[in-house]
Amino acid sequence: MNIVSPPGNAAAFLHRYAGLSERLPGANNPAVRALRDAAADTLMAGGLPSRRVEAWRYTDLSPMLRAEFREALTAVDEAVALPAMRAERRAVFVDGRFRADLSQLDGLVAGALAEVIETVAGRLNSVASASQPMVMLNTLLFEDGLVLEVPEGADAGRLELLSIASGETAATLHPRHLIRLGRGARLVLLETALSPAGAHHLHNPVFEIEVAEDAKITHVRVQREAETAWHLAHLGVRVAEGGTYDGFVLNAGGRISRSETHLALLGPNATAHLNGAQLVADGQLADTTTSLDHASPNCASRQTVKTVLAGRSRGVFQGKILVRREAQKTDGYQMNQALLLSEEAEIDSKPQLEIYADDVKCSHGATAGALDPDVLFYLRSRGIPAIEARAIMVRAFLQEAVEIVEDEPAREALEEAVAAWWAQHGEAA
Amino acid sequence: MLRIENLTAEVDGKPILKGVTLEVPDGEVHAIMGPNGAGKSTLSYALSGREGYEITGGTAVLNGVDLLEMEPEERAAAGLFLAFQYPVELPGVGNANFLRTALNAIRRTRGEAEVDAMQFLKLARARMKELSMPEDMLKRGVNVGFSGGEKKRNEILQMALLQPRIAILDETDSGLDIDALKIVADGVNAMRGPGFSALVITHYQRLLNHIVPDRVHVLADGRILTSGGPELAHRLEAEGYAGVLEEAA
């Protein structure tokens, strides 16, 4: 490989890889090395996607690609303010590095990717596809991540995955999280991503999640990073017979935030929930992109995604559902709705259903609109001030998605994030 | 008391109210009757400050306060209540939460202490019992899945909780069966007395058998054409608007 003068828009990342490649975890592991080098070759040849790439048509990465990033500081003794725990156990990542001193993983089969890379090398990019741009970028530069196994029949309870960018430098963080649930296992994974106001980091997490027969994971992502940060997440999920992936993604931070989920239902009677909400204020873009593969009969999928847009902001929803010929008796539902609080806000919504089986039940819908003036007047006529009335209406709009989350601490985390967002942006909206 | 003088208003540039003059003294219940398109609903919306109902002249003063200069929520705090002809549904907003938010918003502006969830429940349950409302209506979304009668009872419940100085009931009788009508009428009658007055807008005499008004006004073509005692409603029922309007003209 020759990185004298890497061309294209990924040059900065390729430079970093050239400088770090001997120090990154797995540097001495041929399999890991091969994955990273392949990612570098592809990025060098094709770069990161521009808007000419269909899947990235509505989300322009060029402002992020013009940003300057530095290597994350790795001082382990730096003080970090942590939010109160929402679960009995917690895995803490600061600037992309696992912090054993801040984490509480007793009783779990869990570790830091950087430490166990040799044993999991074969699993990398086995669930998430190496051809996906954000997986590629993560493959190039991942330094750490959570490796978690929930053994067959075990209930791991609730685990908080806390990711904090300290904001000291404009770092790029590429954690790789490998999560595997054995047959009949249970896990609630409550993920929170935070960074202080004004932070300019890039957070590019990749999840590879395997759900075995009859296992169930509830995965709630609460992304509340700085409005100046970049958040580009990719979730690869495989669900076996009778298994459930119950997911919710909140995009409430980042100048550009995209959460992309690629999920395959690989055995009969499996279930997928790909719900979410996006809160987008002036100057921000939030993107929820999902690709759901019904590859087996008798599976069910549910998706409700709500986007609230204020000021000059952009929202994107792309929801692909593929029902393969063999996936008879598929029961699919998709709904995406946008509430535009400003005339300068814009939502791009692209539902995409590809159905090859003939005995399926699939419905989908999309709406976009402003606050209903009749409802607003009704509330105000009862003495509720306009600002409070609008808050009630925005909460009610989001409620339909949020109330689907059964785990109470997770739902509380979402409600808190909504309240905090409104406190900051409601007046202007 | 509510004093309306020479009120004119238009909707989409079209004059609807063409000089309404009306006085509802404290403690009295007045009825406004009139044919379709007379401007009855426009009068209720103009008084409560709905967007799109543009006041072009005249005054409306409640207990010395000029209503027309105020935002809708300020009018509510000043003691005006509108029972909607078509109450809106609010999915995702619990009825109890909504009622308590409204009550506390009004209490705040009146300088009264807010009520907490427990105090509110006690208050609401007592009122609901009087209105024969099942308690689960507190848990449901505001008006979501409510029958026509339940929606109207929910309006009366709000009135009973918010304790307005004047209530405008905009065709509250429409869509009600006789039992629901009686419950609604009882709810209004229970509030009658000093400090409360009401303006009952209706097409029909029927409601006025249960809420007997002190005065009846006939609104037609944007003006009050004639006024009288409760017997005027009976005449309208017997003779129709045409005869009465002809005589007044």
Interface residues (C-beta under 8 A of the other chain):
Chain A: D372 P373 D374 V375 F377 Y378 L379 R380 S381 R382 G383 I384 P385 A386 E388 A389 I392 R395 A396 F397 L398 Q399 E400 E403
Chain B: S48 G49 R50 E51 E71 P72 E73 R75 A76 A77 F81 L82 F84 P87 V88 L90 P91 G92 V93 F98 T101 A102 A105 I106 T109 Q158 L162
